[in-house]
Amino acid sequence: MAEAIVRGLLRSGRLGADRIIVADVSPARREFFQSQLKVKAVEDNQTVARQSRTLLLSVKPQQMAGLLKNLAGALKSETLIVSIAAAVSTGFIEKSLGGAGKWRVVRAMPNTPMLLGEGVAAICPGANASTDDLKQTRGIFESAAAVIETTEDKMDAVTALSGSGPAYFFYLTEQLVKAGIALGLPAEQAHLLAVRTALGAGKMLTEAGADPAELRRKVTSPGGTTEAAVTKLDAAGWPAAMVEAVKAAAARSGQLKL
């Protein structure tokens, strides 16, 4: 995800490579950032913290406590802190950094299509983040994603819907490929048909004012093949199962919360 954000910033011209520095414990990743993206890459997180006016925390949730402990003495009080770690609250970050400063934290939940410049992200402010901080954070993610602003109590829902969401569509496409093969299509043809159908349907959904239910109805002729498929899905409880699946993801996000 850090790579996707850096690529978006560079692609959009919002920041030049000379204004970005990254830290990564992996030598291979540091080499990638330096050779492919032409940005400075170091091993030490504190080096980045000392040099940054905006610090993006792009780590797994279970790594956050250790990272914040490591950064606490190196961060400047005026640094804007942006976190993309799922289930890690702004309050946890503020408390973990400690000190007398009122840390300005903005939490974000982007998704993996940012790698292609087609992502979506939600952002929410911590207790001390200003309107300008939100605007600055919005600019970071708008380089590769559509951005919404929300409140922190909605972030579990965002995580479940759009953060995990790409996997749901991959899973559906995976099953379509299997169905095509079961019906006698060669695997490569089933894959092409399923993937291009997903791509085309996605583009139709991005049309201004597009309503998924209405688009579905337009394809579903009475007594036709699509109706036969949708009726089978309804009978199998697929609509309710999909809603319950997203609720389960949201609940898990809540359970992991720091």
N, C-alpha and C positions, 0 to 999 in steps of 0.2 A: 504493500500500500504506500509506503514511503516513496518507492520508485515511481508509482503512478502519480503521486502528488508532485514530485520533482519534475517529471516529464511534462505534466500539465503546466506548471509554472514556466518552464523553459519554452514550451510550444507556444504559449500565449504571449510570451514576451513580458509577462508581469514581473519576473525577476530574471536577471542574467546569471550565468553560471558562477560568476565571480562574487555573487551575493548569497550563495548557498553553501553551507558546510554540513556534512552529515557525519554521524558516528555509527560504526558497526563493528562488532567483535569479530566478524568473519573477514579474513584477509581477501577472500574471493569477492565478497560483496564490495569491499572498499575499492578493490581494483576495478570492478564493474562501474561503480559510480564515477571513478576518476577517468577511466579510459573511454567509456561509452557516453556518459552524460557530462563529462568535463567539469565536474564539481569536486571541490576539495573533500576528502574523506579521511577521517582519523579514527583511532581505536577508542580514545578516551572521551566519555560523555561530558566530563567537566570542561574539557577544552571547548566543546560546542556551546555549552551553557554560558561560559564566560564571554563568548564572542557574539552571542545572539540577542537581538532585540525581540524576536519572536522565536519561541522554542516549540517545535512539534514533537510530542511524545508518541512515537509509533512503535509500541512494544505490546507483547501479549499481556493480558491482565495479570497473570500470575508473576510477571516480572516487574510490575509497577512499583510495589513497595520498596524493593531493593534499589531500583533506579532512583526513586525520589530521595531515598536516604543518601545515595551517592551524590545527587545534585544539590542537596540542601545548602551546602556551604559555598557553592560556586555560582548560584543564580543571583542575578542583580534584581533588586526590588522592582525595577521598572520593566522587567521582561514580561511579555505576554506569553502565557503558557497555553498551548492548544494540545488536547489529548484526543487520540482516536481509539483508545483502549476500551473495548466493550465492557460494560458493567462496572467501570471505575468512575465513581462520582466525583464531581468537582470538589465537594466537601472533603473527600478523602485526600485528594491531592493537596488542597489548601492546608489541611491539618498535618499531613505528612511532611510538608516542607517546613512547617513550624516558623519560628522566629517572630519578630515583631511586625514584619511586613504584611500588608494585606494583598496576598497574591491574586493576580488577575488571571483567572482560568476560564477557558471556553472548552466545552466538550463537544466533540463531533463524532458522527457515525456515518462514514462514507461506505461505499461498496466497491467490489472489485472491478466492475466495468469502467471505473475511472482509468484503468490501464489503457483503454481505447478512447478515452475522452468522452465516454457515454455514461458516466456514473451519476449517482444521486447522493446527496449528503444532507443530514440534519445537524444543526448546531444549536447549542443552548448555553446561556451564560452561567458562570458561577456567581457567588455572592458579591464579588468585587469587580466583575467585568462590566465595562461600559458599553454604550451603544457603538462607540468608535471601535472598541475591541471586537464586537460582533461583525461590524462592517469589514474590518481588516481580515478576520477569519473567513468571512464569506468570500472575500477576494481570493484567498488561497485555494478554496475548493471549487469556485466557479471556473477556474482554469480548465477543469476536466469533469465538472459535474453540475447538475441542477441542484440548487441549495434551498432548503427551507429552514426557517427558524422556529424553534419550539421550546417547551419548558422541560426541565430535567425529568419530571415525573412521566413524560411521554417517551423517554429514550428506550425503555425496554420494548415498547411497541415498535418503535423505529427499527431497532436491532432485529426484531423478529420478522418485520415486513420487508424492509429493503436491504438490511445488512446481510441477513441469511437468504433473502429472496432469490438471488441468482441461482442458488443451489436447487430451489424448487423448480425453476424453469429447466435447469440442466436435467433434473430427475425426470420431468415430464418428457423432455426430448429423448432421453435414454429409453423410456418405455415405448415411445413412438417408433424408435429404431427397432426395438425388439419385436413390436407388433408387425412392422413391415417384413421383417425376416420370417416371422411365423406364417405370414401370408404368402411366402415364396419368393420375395424380392431378394436379390443379391445384397449382401451386407453394405457394400459401398453405395449402392443405389438407395437403400433404405435410409442410410445416414444422410446422404445429400438431400433427399426429399424432406426428411424431418427437420434438418438444420435450416434449410432455405425457407421452409414453411414458418419456422420460428422467427427467422429474421424478417420475413415479409409481414407476418402478423404483428411483430413488435413495431415495425415502422408505421403500420396502419394505426396502431394504438397511440402513436405520438402525434397524429394529426390533431389540429386545433379542435377542441371540443369533442374528441372521440370518446364514446361511451362503450366500455367493453361489452356490456349486456346488449346494447343495440347492434354492435358489430356481430356478435354471436347470433342474434336473431336474424340478421340479414343473410347469414350463411345457412341457417337452419330452415330449409323448406319443409312444409308440412308433408309428412309421409316419406321424406327423402332419407338419404344415407346419413347425413349429419344428425338428423333427429333420432335415428336409430342408435347412434353412438351416444348422444347426450342423454337419451332415455336410459341407456344402460348405466351410464355414470351416475345419474340421479338415483337409480334403483340400488346401486352399490354403496350409496351414501357418500359419494365423492365430495359434493359441496360441503357437507358438514365436516368431513374428515379434513379438508383443506383448512377450514377455519380453526378447527381444533389443533391442527399441526402448528399453525402460526401462534396460537395461544400458548402451546407448549414451549415454543421457542422463547416467547416473552417471559413465561414463568421461569424458565431456566436462566434467562438473563437476570431476573430478579434474585434468584438463588445465588448467583455468582457475584452479586453486587458487593463492592468494597466501599 
